[in-house]
Amino acid sequence: MLFRSTIAVAAVALLAMQSGAASAREPITMWFWGASPAYQEVLKKSLKEPFEAAQSDYSLEIEFRNTVDNDVRVSVMANQGPDLVYTSGPSWVTPMAKAGKLEPLDAYAEKYGWNDRLVAPALASCTTGGHLYCLPPSILADGMFYNKRLLEENGWPVPKTGEELEKIMIEAQKLGLYASATGNKGWQPVNENYSSIFLNQYVGPEKLYKILTGELSMDAPEVLDAMKNLDRWYKAGFLGGSDYFSLDFDTSLKLLSEGKTPFFFAPDFAYQWAINHFTGDLADDIGWTAFPQMTGAVEYPVYSIGSAFTYSINGASKHKDAAAQVLDIMMSPEFVVSMAKVWPGYWAVPLKDFPSDPDATGVVAAFYASAKEVADAVAAGNFGYKVQAFFPPATTDVYIKDVESMWLSKSTPEQVVAAAKKEFDKELGRGLVQDIPKNRFVQ
């Protein structure tokens, strides 16, 4: 009996030691937006567990906050906040980097081989003043989701030109369908997707590069053409009809899956909602491709690229090396495959050699195909510039808020362009425009 008691005491002591060892780990803190329980779980499984298994000194504490964007901005500027800094895109990184609140990542990029592993233009979107200040865990590209079955049933081809696209949308409206389903309910920055599409289509990637580098003016005639045509589209009902402000991406993809619209114009990261609706017999109905060629200013296919979000290392962090280890796991093919099983679309890490999963089917398989298509196109230089990735913050706000005012006839395309020029000129003068990567069209 004494022997058993001794074993029991020893076991308790061992457990206490193990618990003490675990609690002795220094926490690496990371904030993220308020994802669903299933998404929270897969992120912990794919990131937290591998990080903690790889070493014994640190734990990764992920805090899910619905107010993460504002919380990060306030805390980091006050030399506080998490070790790993989240933003909703590279545009929001530059002001913090210029203020000296973020750690340059150049040495870590060299140490971990990120420059060799990741697509260069995606990394360049995180570069300010010649230094890397963030990583984009999700390269995204503006494009066109479509319902394969609905197109086939109506004899509609997958459009490759603006003329073909508008013809189908008008026919869809005559059938009582949405020309396309989309909307900004709950997230006004959705507007940026359509500003980006039209700027890249009407201005073109070569001239847009010159505008962003200050060689041409933000009020170039092509910019006004872009805004006029975007306004025309909205008022023609091509963007969710009269329901733009009551639809969100999840509902839009539900409508697409039900055959109530042929199209949903959105970045490829929207696969994360498609997985909820393209199921069973509908699983293979989803298609995604480059946005059709609207003008001669752009070749087909060209993808306007950005990032759904970024992560940086807080300049005030006491554990920068450990935080970099977390980022390295995030930038791995193993992480991508693990996340895609539950959360396809959102974590399209810009890997030069994008992974595949032979067991993937339906929406997940479609995500892998789209992500590889985009990564290959960007690596070849066939890309343009999403507003939220390459335009500075105040200019980005114009292409979100002022564009909405234009749609509601409270302002004009000319006023939107004038406001964008005013803000961009100020931000360019203050050095708030990050380094712009050249595409293959720039001489």
FIRODREN-460695 format. One line per field, with one value per residue (C-alpha): x, y, z; residue number from 0; residue in three letters. Coordinates in steps of 0.001 Angstrom, whole numbers, plus 524288, in hexadecimal, padded with zeros to 5 digits. Example, Ala and Ser with C-alpha at 12.3 -4.5 7.8 and 13.67 -1.06 7.14 Angstrom:
2
X	8300C;83566
Y	7EE6C;7FBDC
Z	81E78;81BE4
guza	0;1
nupa	ALA;SER
// end
This chain:
443
X	80000;80B46;81175;804F7;803EE;811F4;80F03;802EA;80A7B;8151D;80B0B;804C0;81205;81577;808C3;80B4A;818E4;8138A;808FB;812F5;81BA3;8104D;80C51;81A77;81A1B;81A81;80E43;80F31;802DC;7FB5A;7EE7C;7E510;7D735;7CB96;7CB75;7C17C;7C448;7C7CC;7D153;7D733;7D964;7E020;7E8ED;7ED29;7EF6E;7F712;7FF08;7FF04;80170;80CC1;81354;8127B;816D6;822E6;828B6;82686;82895;81C6F;80DDF;8056F;7F9A2;7EFD2;7E58F;7D9B0;7D48C;7C9B5;7CFE8;7DD94;7E06F;7DDEB;7E3C0;7F080;7F1E2;7EFAD;7F835;803C9;804ED;80595;810D3;807CA;7FFA5;8027E;80F59;80933;8022B;7F659;7F18F;7E6F7;7F0C1;7FDF8;7F860;7F6D1;804B5;80C18;8081F;80C3B;818EC;81BF6;8196D;82382;81986;81C4A;82860;82EEE;82E53;839B5;842BF;83807;83507;84343;843BE;8378E;838E1;82C16;8318D;833D1;82738;81D4C;818B9;8208F;81585;80DB9;8194F;81B63;80DCF;81325;81F58;820FA;82D6B;8346F;8315D;827CA;81E21;813A1;8104D;803DA;7FE5E;7F3DF;7F68E;7E99B;7E5B6;7D99E;7D1F3;7C508;7BE03;7B3CC;7A9C2;7AE05;7A0DD;79921;7A1FB;7A0D4;79204;79094;79AD3;7A356;7B21C;7BB76;7BD89;7CB10;7C76B;7BF4B;7B5F5;7B362;7B1C7;7A80C;79FFA;79E69;79B35;79079;78AD0;78B4C;783D5;77950;777DD;7758D;78335;78D51;7971C;7A0D9;79F0F;7A78F;7A66D;7AD15;7A3E0;7ABE1;7B8B0;7B94F;7C736;7C10B;7BF85;7CE39;7CD54;7C5A0;7CE04;7D9C0;7D3B1;7CFFD;7DCA6;7E4A2;7DBEF;7DAB7;7E7CF;7EF8B;7FAF1;80579;7FF4C;7FA99;808B2;80C9A;801B5;80594;813CC;8105A;81415;805EA;7FB0B;7F01B;7E677;7EAEA;7DFC3;7DFB4;7DCED;7D0E7;7CCA9;7CDDC;7C53E;7BB25;7B9D5;7B972;7AE6A;7A793;7A887;7A2E0;79784;794DD;792DD;79ED5;7A388;798E0;78DF0;78695;78B87;799DC;798AB;79118;799AC;7A6AD;7B044;7AA7A;79CB4;7A1CF;7A85C;79BF2;7949D;79F36;79E48;78F74;79066;78A47;79599;7A015;7AAE7;7B11D;7BC74;7C60C;7D3DF;7D6B8;7D73F;7C852;7C9AA;7C8F5;7BA53;7B809;7BB35;7AE98;7A5E9;7AC1C;7AA02;7A49D;79FEF;7A3C9;7B200;7B78A;7AEEB;7B810;7C1CA;7CB35;7D39E;7D9D2;7D0EE;7CD63;7D50C;7CD6A;7D67A;7E2C0;7EA43;7EC0F;7EEFB;7E76B;7E962;7EF6B;7ECCA;7EC31;7F263;7F2C8;7F216;7E63A;7EE95;7FC91;804B2;81023;818A9;81633;82203;81F5C;81F31;828C6;82868;82AAF;83233;8276B;81D26;824D8;82449;81575;8158D;81E55;814AE;809D6;8119D;812D5;80BE5;8087F;80101;7F9B0;7F552;7F124;7E91D;7E2C6;7DC24;7D311;7D578;7D85A;7DAFF;7DF11;7ECB4;7F22F;8004B;807C5;810B0;8183A;815DB;807AE;80412;7F95E;7F134;7ED8E;7E26A;7DC0F;7CED9;7C470;7C6DD;7D3DD;7D905;7D437;7DB71;7E84D;7E6BC;7E3AA;7EE8E;7F8A8;7F374;7F503;80261;80791;801F5;807A7;814E7;814A5;81191;80365;7FDC1;7F7C7;7F5D8;7EAB7;7E73A;7E7F7;7F57D;7FC92;7F53E;7F811;7ED7C;7E69E;7E64A;7E0E8;7D610;7D22C;7D0AD;7C835;7BFFC;7BF8F;7BC75;7B092;7AC6F;7ADB9;7A508;79ABC;79BB0;7A0D2;7AD57;7B260;7BD37;7C4B2;7C3C5;7C874;7D453;7D750;7D680;7DF4F;7E973;7E949;7EB6D;7F53E;7FDA5;7FE51;80191;80B9F;81227;81285;818AA;80CB8;80C80;81398;81D2B;8159F;81A0C;81B6C;812C8;81719;81049;818D6;8246C
Y	80000;80907;805AC;80975;81607;81953;8172C;81FAD;82AA0;829A6;82A1D;8363D;83C84;83948;83F22;84B36;84C6A;84AF4;854E4;85E16;85C72;85F7E;86B61;86FF0;87226;8805A;8840E;88918;890F6;891DE;898C8;894A4;89839;8912C;884F5;87A09;86F2A;865AA;86F5A;87274;8640E;86158;86D44;8686C;85ABD;85F82;86A67;86A00;85B6D;85A6D;86660;86133;853A4;8593D;85F4C;85FB2;86E00;87494;872D0;8795D;88067;883FB;88DD0;88F5B;89D5C;8A2EA;8B05E;8ABEB;8B67F;8C1D1;8BACF;8B84A;8C624;8CC38;8C2CC;8C1F3;8D0A2;8D124;8C727;8BC91;8B1D3;8A3FA;89E75;89B38;8A6CB;8A486;8AE3A;8AD2A;8AF52;8B551;8C314;8C38B;8BEE1;8CA54;8D4C9;8CC14;8C897;8D6E9;8D9EC;8CFB5;8C710;8BAA2;8B217;8B120;8A2F7;8A30A;89AFF;89100;8902A;88CD1;8832C;87BB2;87CE1;88442;88B63;87E52;87801;882CA;889BA;89656;89FFC;89B66;89DF1;8AB0A;8AF5A;8AEE7;8B6D6;8C507;8CCCF;8C0BA;8B8CA;8ADA3;8B0B3;8A649;89947;896B3;88988;88AA8;88F56;89269;8964E;89CF3;893FF;88E10;882C4;87C7E;87194;867AF;860DD;86D6F;87218;8650D;86471;871D1;86FE2;87A99;879A0;87D1E;88B5F;8905B;89E1A;8A8D5;8A859;899D7;89BEB;8A70C;89FC1;8942E;89CDD;8A3DD;896D5;891FE;89E05;89B57;88DA3;8936C;88FFF;898BF;89D82;89A67;89860;8A04F;8AA23;8B131;8AE29;8AED6;8B249;8BED6;8BC11;8B239;8BE2F;8BDFD;8B16A;8B83D;8C482;8BB92;8B3F7;8C01D;8C780;8BBF4;8B977;8C784;8CD1E;8C0B0;8BB43;8C334;8D08C;8CCDD;8C9F5;8D767;8DDE0;8D6F2;8DAD0;8E90A;8E8FE;8EB4A;8F257;8EBC1;8F3E2;8EE3A;8ED26;8DE5A;8DF69;8E785;8DD95;8D300;8DA2F;8DDCC;8CFAE;8CAAE;8D448;8CFB7;8C18E;8C422;8CBF6;8C178;8B7DA;8AFD3;8AF85;8A8AE;8B0B7;8B843;8AF06;8B306;8B86A;8ACB6;8A1DC;89CED;89344;88783;88A71;88DA2;8806B;879E5;880B6;87C98;86E64;86EB0;87379;880A2;887BC;883BF;88BCD;8904E;899CB;89863;894BA;8863F;88655;88568;876B1;8770A;879DD;8718B;86533;86712;86742;85FAE;85279;84541;84593;853F1;851E7;8527B;85D8F;86846;86E9A;879EF;880F3;88DF7;8999F;89B9D;8A55B;8B21A;8BA90;8BA06;8BF82;8B1ED;8A490;8986A;89272;89C04;89B7E;8A74A;8A1F3;8A530;89E85;89C09;89F6D;8A03B;89CF2;8A4C4;8A42C;8AE9E;8B75C;8B721;8A839;8A1F6;89528;898E5;88C8D;883CC;88BF4;889FC;87B41;87C25;883B3;87979;86EAC;87732;8783C;86989;86032;85761;86284;86563;8574E;85600;86295;85FE6;8538C;85C00;869F9;86A87;87768;8800F;87AA6;87AB7;87CFC;88262;876B0;8758C;866F6;866EA;859D3;85083;84677;83A3E;837B5;84505;84565;84F6B;85D17;85987;853F1;86014;8689D;8618F;8632A;871BC;87479;86DE9;87549;88235;87F03;87B0C;88735;8904A;889A6;88C26;89A8B;89A02;8A21F;8AF1D;8B621;8B4C6;8C153;8BBD0;8B653;8C0F1;8CDBC;8D546;8D5C0;8E2C2;8E035;8D2B0;8D8DA;8E121;8D4EF;8CEFE;8DA2E;8E43C;8D9C6;8D5F8;8E431;8E467;8D884;8DF3E;8EB7B;8F3B0;8F659;8F4FF;8ECFF;8F9AF;8FC91;8EEE6;8F064;8FDEC;8F8D9;8ED4F;8F640;8FF81;8F49E;8ED32;8F925;8FBE5;8EDCB;8EC97;8F8F8;8F38B;8E6C7;8DE8F;8D71C;8CA38;8C53F;8C129;8B4B2;8B543;8AC7B;8A7A4;8B2DD;8BD69;8C145
Z	80000;80341;7F616;7EED1;7F6A0;7F33A;7E4BD;7E5BF;7EC5A;7E206;7D71D;7DCDD;7DE4A;7D01A;7CB50;7D36B;7CD9E;7BFCE;7C28D;7C84C;7BC6A;7B377;7BB1D;7BB54;7ACAF;7A8A3;7A101;79312;79100;78450;781A9;7771D;7736B;77978;7710E;772C0;77CA0;771B4;76BC5;7790D;77B7A;76E82;7703E;77D8D;7783D;76C67;772B8;7818B;782FD;77920;77F0B;78CD9;7889A;781EC;78E44;79CF4;7A080;79B1A;799B0;78F5D;794C8;78A27;78E1B;7854A;784F5;77C81;77E2F;77AAC;77080;779A7;78572;77E40;77942;786AA;78E51;7850B;783A8;79293;792B7;797DB;791E3;78D48;78882;77B52;77548;76C7C;76237;757D0;74CED;749AE;7487C;75734;759C4;753D8;75DDA;76937;76260;75F9F;76DF1;771EC;778B6;77107;77061;762FD;75E75;754DD;75D8E;7601A;75195;74F5E;75AB1;756E7;74827;74639;73A69;733B4;73881;73617;729C1;728AD;72554;73116;739E4;7334C;7377C;7455B;74260;74675;744C8;74003;74C3C;74E5B;7593A;757BD;751AC;749D8;74E46;743DD;73622;72FC6;7221E;71CF8;7142E;71079;7170D;70E51;70EAB;70468;703DB;70220;6F736;6F02C;6F1B8;6EB6B;6E0E9;6E6A3;6E4D5;6EFBF;6EBD6;6E8C8;6E466;6EA62;6DECE;6E0E2;6EF78;6EE8F;6E453;6ED8C;6F92F;6F19D;6ED53;6FB5F;6FFEE;6F5A4;6FB6A;708EE;70DC0;713E7;709C6;7146A;722E8;72BED;736E8;74203;74D4B;759C0;75301;74B17;74622;73CBD;733F0;731F8;72A16;71F75;71FB5;71DE1;712B9;70B11;70D99;70907;6FD43;6F86F;6FC93;6FA6D;7024D;6FB61;6FD84;70B0A;70EBD;709BF;71173;71E02;71C3B;71973;70B13;706F4;70E2E;715B9;70DC7;700BC;6F6C4;6F800;7069D;703B2;6F971;703AE;70D5E;70314;6FECF;70CC2;70F55;702FB;70761;714B8;70F41;70504;71023;70C79;71AAA;7225B;71C79;726D7;73177;73204;73FBE;744E9;73F41;7445B;73E7A;7455B;74092;73303;731DD;73688;72B7A;721E6;72646;724D2;716BF;719C9;7136E;709B9;71009;71CA7;71AD6;7260C;72999;729F7;738D7;7386D;73732;74612;744F3;738D8;7406D;74827;73C0E;730E3;7372A;732F3;724CA;723F3;727FF;71A3F;7153B;719E0;710D3;71289;7089F;70559;7039A;6F53D;6ED12;6ED3F;6E4EA;6DCD7;6E861;6EDEE;6E856;6EC0C;6F5AA;6FF2D;70DC9;716AD;722F9;73149;73E5D;746D4;752A4;7574E;76334;76858;77472;77E81;7803B;78EE9;78FA3;7990B;79178;7834C;77FA6;784CE;77DC8;7712C;77379;773B1;766E3;760BA;763F9;75E44;75198;74FA8;74647;751BB;75802;74B4D;74991;757BE;75747;74A1C;74EF3;75736;752AD;74401;73D48;7486D;74AFE;73D26;7413B;73563;733C3;7270A;7276D;72BBA;731E3;72DDB;734DC;72D0A;73677;7343C;72D75;72A10;72F32;7357B;728AF;72182;72B4B;728E6;71A2F;71B44;724EF;71C44;7106E;71785;71D40;70FD2;70947;7138C;712E2;7041F;70644;7018B;70C7D;71003;71CE5;72685;72D77;73B48;738D1;73156;7338F;74029;74AD1;7483B;73994;73C2F;74445;7388A;73049;73AF6;74045;7356B;72B6D;73362;733BB;724E0;7238A;72BC9;72332;72E79;72709;71926;712EB;7111A;71FAD;7232A;71A64;71FC4;72DC2;72A82;72447;72FE6;739CE;731A1;72F01;73D9B;740FF;7362B;73B19;748F1;74485;747D7;73B03;73C1A;731FB;725C9;71EE2;71022;707E2;6FA9D;6F3A3;6F9B2;6F14D
guza	0;1;2;3;4;5;6;7;8;9;10;11;12;13;14;15;16;17;18;19;20;21;22;23;24;25;26;27;28;29;30;31;32;33;34;35;36;37;38;39;40;41;42;43;44;45;46;47;48;49;50;51;52;53;54;55;56;57;58;59;60;61;62;63;64;65;66;67;68;69;70;71;72;73;74;75;76;77;78;79;80;81;82;83;84;85;86;87;88;89;90;91;92;93;94;95;96;97;98;99;100;101;102;103;104;105;106;107;108;109;110;111;112;113;114;115;116;117;118;119;120;121;122;123;124;125;126;127;128;129;130;131;132;133;134;135;136;137;138;139;140;141;142;143;144;145;146;147;148;149;150;151;152;153;154;155;156;157;158;159;160;161;162;163;164;165;166;167;168;169;170;171;172;173;174;175;176;177;178;179;180;181;182;183;184;185;186;187;188;189;190;191;192;193;194;195;196;197;198;199;200;201;202;203;204;205;206;207;208;209;210;211;212;213;214;215;216;217;218;219;220;221;222;223;224;225;226;227;228;229;230;231;232;233;234;235;236;237;238;239;240;241;242;243;244;245;246;247;248;249;250;251;252;253;254;255;256;257;258;259;260;261;262;263;264;265;266;267;268;269;270;271;272;273;274;275;276;277;278;279;280;281;282;283;284;285;286;287;288;289;290;291;292;293;294;295;296;297;298;299;300;301;302;303;304;305;306;307;308;309;310;311;312;313;314;315;316;317;318;319;320;321;322;323;324;325;326;327;328;329;330;331;332;333;334;335;336;337;338;339;340;341;342;343;344;345;346;347;348;349;350;351;352;353;354;355;356;357;358;359;360;361;362;363;364;365;366;367;368;369;370;371;372;373;374;375;376;377;378;379;380;381;382;383;384;385;386;387;388;389;390;391;392;393;394;395;396;397;398;399;400;401;402;403;404;405;406;407;408;409;410;411;412;413;414;415;416;417;418;419;420;421;422;423;424;425;426;427;428;429;430;431;432;433;434;435;436;437;438;439;440;441;442
nupa	MET;LEU;PHE;ARG;SER;THR;ILE;ALA;VAL;ALA;ALA;VAL;ALA;LEU;LEU;ALA;MET;GLN;SER;GLY;ALA;ALA;SER;ALA;ARG;GLU;PRO;ILE;THR;MET;TRP;PHE;TRP;GLY;ALA;SER;PRO;ALA;TYR;GLN;GLU;VAL;LEU;LYS;LYS;SER;LEU;LYS;GLU;PRO;PHE;GLU;ALA;ALA;GLN;SER;ASP;TYR;SER;LEU;GLU;ILE;GLU;PHE;ARG;ASN;THR;VAL;ASP;ASN;ASP;VAL;ARG;VAL;SER;VAL;MET;ALA;ASN;GLN;GLY;PRO;ASP;LEU;VAL;TYR;THR;SER;GLY;PRO;SER;TRP;VAL;THR;PRO;MET;ALA;LYS;ALA;GLY;LYS;LEU;GLU;PRO;LEU;ASP;ALA;TYR;ALA;GLU;LYS;TYR;GLY;TRP;ASN;ASP;ARG;LEU;VAL;ALA;PRO;ALA;LEU;ALA;SER;CYS;THR;THR;GLY;GLY;HIS;LEU;TYR;CYS;LEU;PRO;PRO;SER;ILE;LEU;ALA;ASP;GLY;MET;PHE;TYR;ASN;LYS;ARG;LEU;LEU;GLU;GLU;ASN;GLY;TRP;PRO;VAL;PRO;LYS;THR;GLY;GLU;GLU;LEU;GLU;LYS;ILE;MET;ILE;GLU;ALA;GLN;LYS;LEU;GLY;LEU;TYR;ALA;SER;ALA;THR;GLY;ASN;LYS;GLY;TRP;GLN;PRO;VAL;ASN;GLU;ASN;TYR;SER;SER;ILE;PHE;LEU;ASN;GLN;TYR;VAL;GLY;PRO;GLU;LYS;LEU;TYR;LYS;ILE;LEU;THR;GLY;GLU;LEU;SER;MET;ASP;ALA;PRO;GLU;VAL;LEU;ASP;ALA;MET;LYS;ASN;LEU;ASP;ARG;TRP;TYR;LYS;ALA;GLY;PHE;LEU;GLY;GLY;SER;ASP;TYR;PHE;SER;LEU;ASP;PHE;ASP;THR;SER;LEU;LYS;LEU;LEU;SER;GLU;GLY;LYS;THR;PRO;PHE;PHE;PHE;ALA;PRO;ASP;PHE;ALA;TYR;GLN;TRP;ALA;ILE;ASN;HIS;PHE;THR;GLY;ASP;LEU;ALA;ASP;ASP;ILE;GLY;TRP;THR;ALA;PHE;PRO;GLN;MET;THR;GLY;ALA;VAL;GLU;TYR;PRO;VAL;TYR;SER;ILE;GLY;SER;ALA;PHE;THR;TYR;SER;ILE;ASN;GLY;ALA;SER;LYS;HIS;LYS;ASP;ALA;ALA;ALA;GLN;VAL;LEU;ASP;ILE;MET;MET;SER;PRO;GLU;PHE;VAL;VAL;SER;MET;ALA;LYS;VAL;TRP;PRO;GLY;TYR;TRP;ALA;VAL;PRO;LEU;LYS;ASP;PHE;PRO;SER;ASP;PRO;ASP;ALA;THR;GLY;VAL;VAL;ALA;ALA;PHE;TYR;ALA;SER;ALA;LYS;GLU;VAL;ALA;ASP;ALA;VAL;ALA;ALA;GLY;ASN;PHE;GLY;TYR;LYS;VAL;GLN;ALA;PHE;PHE;PRO;PRO;ALA;THR;THR;ASP;VAL;TYR;ILE;LYS;ASP;VAL;GLU;SER;MET;TRP;LEU;SER;LYS;SER;THR;PRO;GLU;GLN;VAL;VAL;ALA;ALA;ALA;LYS;LYS;GLU;PHE;ASP;LYS;GLU;LEU;GLY;ARG;GLY;LEU;VAL;GLN;ASP;ILE;PRO;LYS;ASN;ARG;PHE;VAL;GLN
// end
